[in-house]
Each structure stands twice: as C-alpha cells, then as structure tokens.
C-alpha cells in the first residue's frame, strides 16, 4: 500500500474535486514526476494509505524512474520514497491551484529548465 500524509490527503482529493485532475491517482503520479524533475529529495513523512502499489505503478515504471534518477539518495524502500515525492509534489501543485488555477505550462517549463541545469 502507498499513500500521502494526513495533511496532503485532503489536498489530493481537492485537486480531483476541483477538476484539475481526472483522478486522484493522476495527481499522485504527477506529484511524483514533478518532485523527481525538480530534483527534490523530501524528508520522511508519516503517511496514510490511499492506493495499492499495483494501481500506482502496475509496470514498475515509477519504481525504476526513482531508482535511476535518485540512485544512492534512496535510503529507504523505493515506494516509501515515492510517497515522499508524491507528498511534496501534490503540496506544490495544490499551492498553485489555491491561486485560482494550475498553470501547467509554467510547471512544465520549470521542470524542463531544471532538467537542463
């Protein structure tokens, strides 16, 4: 099982309810990708179960991406790191949404710029 912190879970729900993402799972995966692209290695968080690993990462693409990008920085089980990444990413996306809308072009531009450094 895999999840997010108690503080971030309602934000994940809200991103779906407000129509920013079709499903909570989409926002969760995007949060992981956003954190990875930004080079963030978030601190440990206490999480509550939201999804099964099989639904988040059915073909282990996320697992392999985390291992490839973070390498030795992963000092915990890889799906624990996925939770930490998702937690950070969802929080960042929610803060953007709280301004009124999510500027996906701006977020993707940030991700691209970070990858070029």
C-alpha positions as YAML, in Angstrom:
chain: A
units: angstrom
residues:
- id: 1
  name: UNK
  ca: [0.00, 0.00, 0.00]
- id: 2
  name: UNK
  ca: [1.08, 3.56, -0.67]
- id: 3
  name: UNK
  ca: [-0.21, 6.97, 0.35]
- id: 4
  name: UNK
  ca: [0.39, 10.56, 1.42]
- id: 5
  name: UNK
  ca: [0.48, 12.46, 4.69]
- id: 6
  name: UNK
  ca: [-2.69, 13.21, 6.59]
- id: 7
  name: UNK
  ca: [-2.19, 16.89, 5.75]
- id: 8
  name: UNK
  ca: [-1.82, 16.31, 1.99]
- id: 9
  name: UNK
  ca: [-4.59, 13.72, 1.51]
- id: 10
  name: UNK
  ca: [-7.44, 16.30, 1.51]
- id: 11
  name: UNK
  ca: [-5.44, 18.40, -0.94]
- id: 12
  name: UNK
  ca: [-5.12, 15.41, -3.25]
- id: 13
  name: UNK
  ca: [-8.89, 14.93, -3.07]
- id: 14
  name: UNK
  ca: [-9.47, 18.61, -3.72]
- id: 15
  name: UNK
  ca: [-7.32, 18.58, -6.86]
- id: 16
  name: UNK
  ca: [-9.66, 15.93, -8.27]
- id: 17
  name: UNK
  ca: [-12.88, 17.50, -6.99]
- id: 18
  name: UNK
  ca: [-11.97, 20.88, -8.47]
- id: 19
  name: UNK
  ca: [-11.31, 19.26, -11.85]
- id: 20
  name: UNK
  ca: [-7.57, 19.89, -12.01]
- id: 21
  name: UNK
  ca: [-7.00, 16.14, -12.46]
- id: 22
  name: UNK
  ca: [-9.43, 13.50, -13.65]
- id: 23
  name: UNK
  ca: [-8.45, 11.09, -10.87]
- id: 24
  name: UNK
  ca: [-6.54, 11.39, -7.60]
- id: 25
  name: UNK
  ca: [-4.14, 8.79, -8.97]
- id: 26
  name: UNK
  ca: [-3.26, 11.14, -11.84]
- id: 27
  name: UNK
  ca: [-2.39, 13.94, -9.41]
- id: 28
  name: UNK
  ca: [-0.41, 11.49, -7.27]
- id: 29
  name: UNK
  ca: [1.68, 10.29, -10.21]
- id: 30
  name: UNK
  ca: [2.17, 13.84, -11.47]
- id: 31
  name: UNK
  ca: [3.33, 14.84, -7.98]
- id: 32
  name: UNK
  ca: [5.99, 12.13, -8.08]
- id: 33
  name: UNK
  ca: [7.13, 13.21, -11.55]
- id: 34
  name: UNK
  ca: [7.20, 16.88, -10.53]
- id: 35
  name: UNK
  ca: [9.33, 16.19, -7.46]
- id: 36
  name: UNK
  ca: [11.72, 13.99, -9.44]
- id: 37
  name: UNK
  ca: [12.05, 16.60, -12.18]
- id: 38
  name: UNK
  ca: [12.74, 19.33, -9.64]
- id: 39
  name: UNK
  ca: [15.50, 17.29, -8.00]
- id: 40
  name: UNK
  ca: [13.77, 17.21, -4.64]
- id: 41
  name: UNK
  ca: [14.60, 14.56, -2.05]
- id: 42
  name: UNK
  ca: [11.86, 15.19, 0.52]
- id: 43
  name: UNK
  ca: [12.12, 14.38, 4.20]
- id: 44
  name: UNK
  ca: [10.38, 11.36, 5.69]
- id: 45
  name: UNK
  ca: [6.64, 11.80, 6.21]
- id: 46
  name: UNK
  ca: [4.07, 9.81, 8.10]
- id: 47
  name: UNK
  ca: [1.59, 8.61, 5.52]
- id: 48
  name: UNK
  ca: [-1.84, 7.10, 5.36]
- id: 49
  name: UNK
  ca: [-2.73, 4.51, 2.77]
- id: 50
  name: UNK
  ca: [-4.55, 5.83, -0.28]
- id: 51
  name: UNK
  ca: [-3.68, 3.44, -3.13]
- id: 52
  name: UNK
  ca: [-2.30, 0.00, -3.77]
- id: 53
  name: UNK
  ca: [1.18, -0.07, -5.29]
- id: 54
  name: UNK
  ca: [-0.26, -2.14, -8.16]
- id: 55
  name: UNK
  ca: [-2.63, 0.69, -9.11]
- id: 56
  name: UNK
  ca: [0.02, 3.43, -8.84]
- id: 57
  name: UNK
  ca: [2.81, 1.56, -10.60]
- id: 58
  name: UNK
  ca: [1.47, -1.54, -12.38]
- id: 59
  name: UNK
  ca: [4.55, -1.99, -14.57]
- id: 60
  name: UNK
  ca: [7.14, -0.64, -12.09]
- id: 61
  name: UNK
  ca: [7.96, 2.33, -14.30]
- id: 62
  name: UNK
  ca: [7.80, 4.70, -11.34]
- id: 63
  name: UNK
  ca: [9.99, 2.41, -9.24]
- id: 64
  name: UNK
  ca: [12.62, 2.24, -11.98]
- id: 65
  name: UNK
  ca: [12.48, 6.00, -12.57]
- id: 66
  name: UNK
  ca: [13.05, 6.73, -8.88]
- id: 67
  name: UNK
  ca: [15.96, 4.29, -8.76]
- id: 68
  name: UNK
  ca: [17.50, 5.69, -11.96]
- id: 69
  name: UNK
  ca: [17.11, 9.36, -11.05]
- id: 70
  name: UNK
  ca: [17.85, 9.27, -7.33]
- id: 71
  name: UNK
  ca: [20.22, 6.31, -7.23]
- id: 72
  name: UNK
  ca: [22.08, 6.19, -3.91]
- id: 73
  name: UNK
  ca: [19.94, 9.00, -2.49]
- id: 74
  name: UNK
  ca: [17.18, 6.44, -1.94]
- id: 75
  name: UNK
  ca: [17.96, 5.32, 1.61]
- id: 76
  name: UNK
  ca: [14.56, 3.73, 2.19]
- id: 77
  name: UNK
  ca: [12.24, 1.34, 0.33]
- id: 78
  name: UNK
  ca: [11.57, 2.81, -3.11]
- id: 79
  name: UNK
  ca: [7.81, 3.11, -2.62]
- id: 80
  name: UNK
  ca: [8.38, 4.93, 0.67]
- id: 81
  name: UNK
  ca: [10.39, 7.41, -1.40]
- id: 82
  name: UNK
  ca: [7.52, 7.54, -3.91]
- id: 83
  name: UNK
  ca: [5.23, 8.58, -1.04]
- id: 84
  name: UNK
  ca: [7.63, 11.32, -0.03]
- id: 85
  name: UNK
  ca: [7.93, 12.56, -3.61]
- id: 86
  name: UNK
  ca: [4.16, 12.47, -4.15]
- id: 87
  name: UNK
  ca: [3.59, 14.30, -0.88]
- id: 88
  name: UNK
  ca: [5.94, 17.12, -1.93]
- id: 89
  name: UNK
  ca: [4.60, 17.28, -5.48]
- id: 90
  name: UNK
  ca: [0.92, 17.27, -4.53]
- id: 91
  name: UNK
  ca: [1.58, 20.01, -1.96]
- id: 92
  name: UNK
  ca: [3.29, 22.17, -4.59]
- id: 93
  name: UNK
  ca: [0.53, 21.58, -7.16]
- id: 94
  name: UNK
  ca: [-2.14, 22.34, -4.57]
- id: 95
  name: UNK
  ca: [-0.47, 25.64, -3.69]
- id: 96
  name: UNK
  ca: [-0.58, 26.56, -7.38]
- id: 97
  name: UNK
  ca: [-4.27, 25.57, -7.55]
- id: 98
  name: UNK
  ca: [-5.04, 27.67, -4.47]
- id: 99
  name: UNK
  ca: [-4.09, 30.74, -6.53]
- id: 100
  name: UNK
  ca: [-7.09, 30.02, -8.75]
- id: 101
  name: UNK
  ca: [-5.80, 27.65, -11.37]
- id: 102
  name: UNK
  ca: [-2.85, 25.44, -12.17]
- id: 103
  name: UNK
  ca: [-0.58, 26.91, -14.80]
- id: 104
  name: UNK
  ca: [0.62, 23.60, -16.26]
- id: 105
  name: UNK
  ca: [2.71, 25.34, -18.89]
- id: 106
  name: UNK
  ca: [4.62, 27.16, -16.15]
- id: 107
  name: UNK
  ca: [5.08, 23.95, -14.15]
- id: 108
  name: UNK
  ca: [6.29, 22.05, -17.21]
- id: 109
  name: UNK
  ca: [8.64, 24.93, -18.08]
- id: 110
  name: UNK
  ca: [10.10, 24.76, -14.54]
- id: 111
  name: UNK
  ca: [10.58, 21.02, -14.91]
- id: 112
  name: UNK
  ca: [12.26, 21.46, -18.29]
- id: 113
  name: UNK
  ca: [14.54, 24.25, -17.05]
- id: 114
  name: UNK
  ca: [15.58, 22.16, -14.04]
- id: 115
  name: UNK
  ca: [16.42, 19.22, -16.29]
- id: 116
  name: UNK
  ca: [18.69, 21.43, -18.39]
- id: 117
  name: UNK
  ca: [20.83, 22.54, -15.44]
...
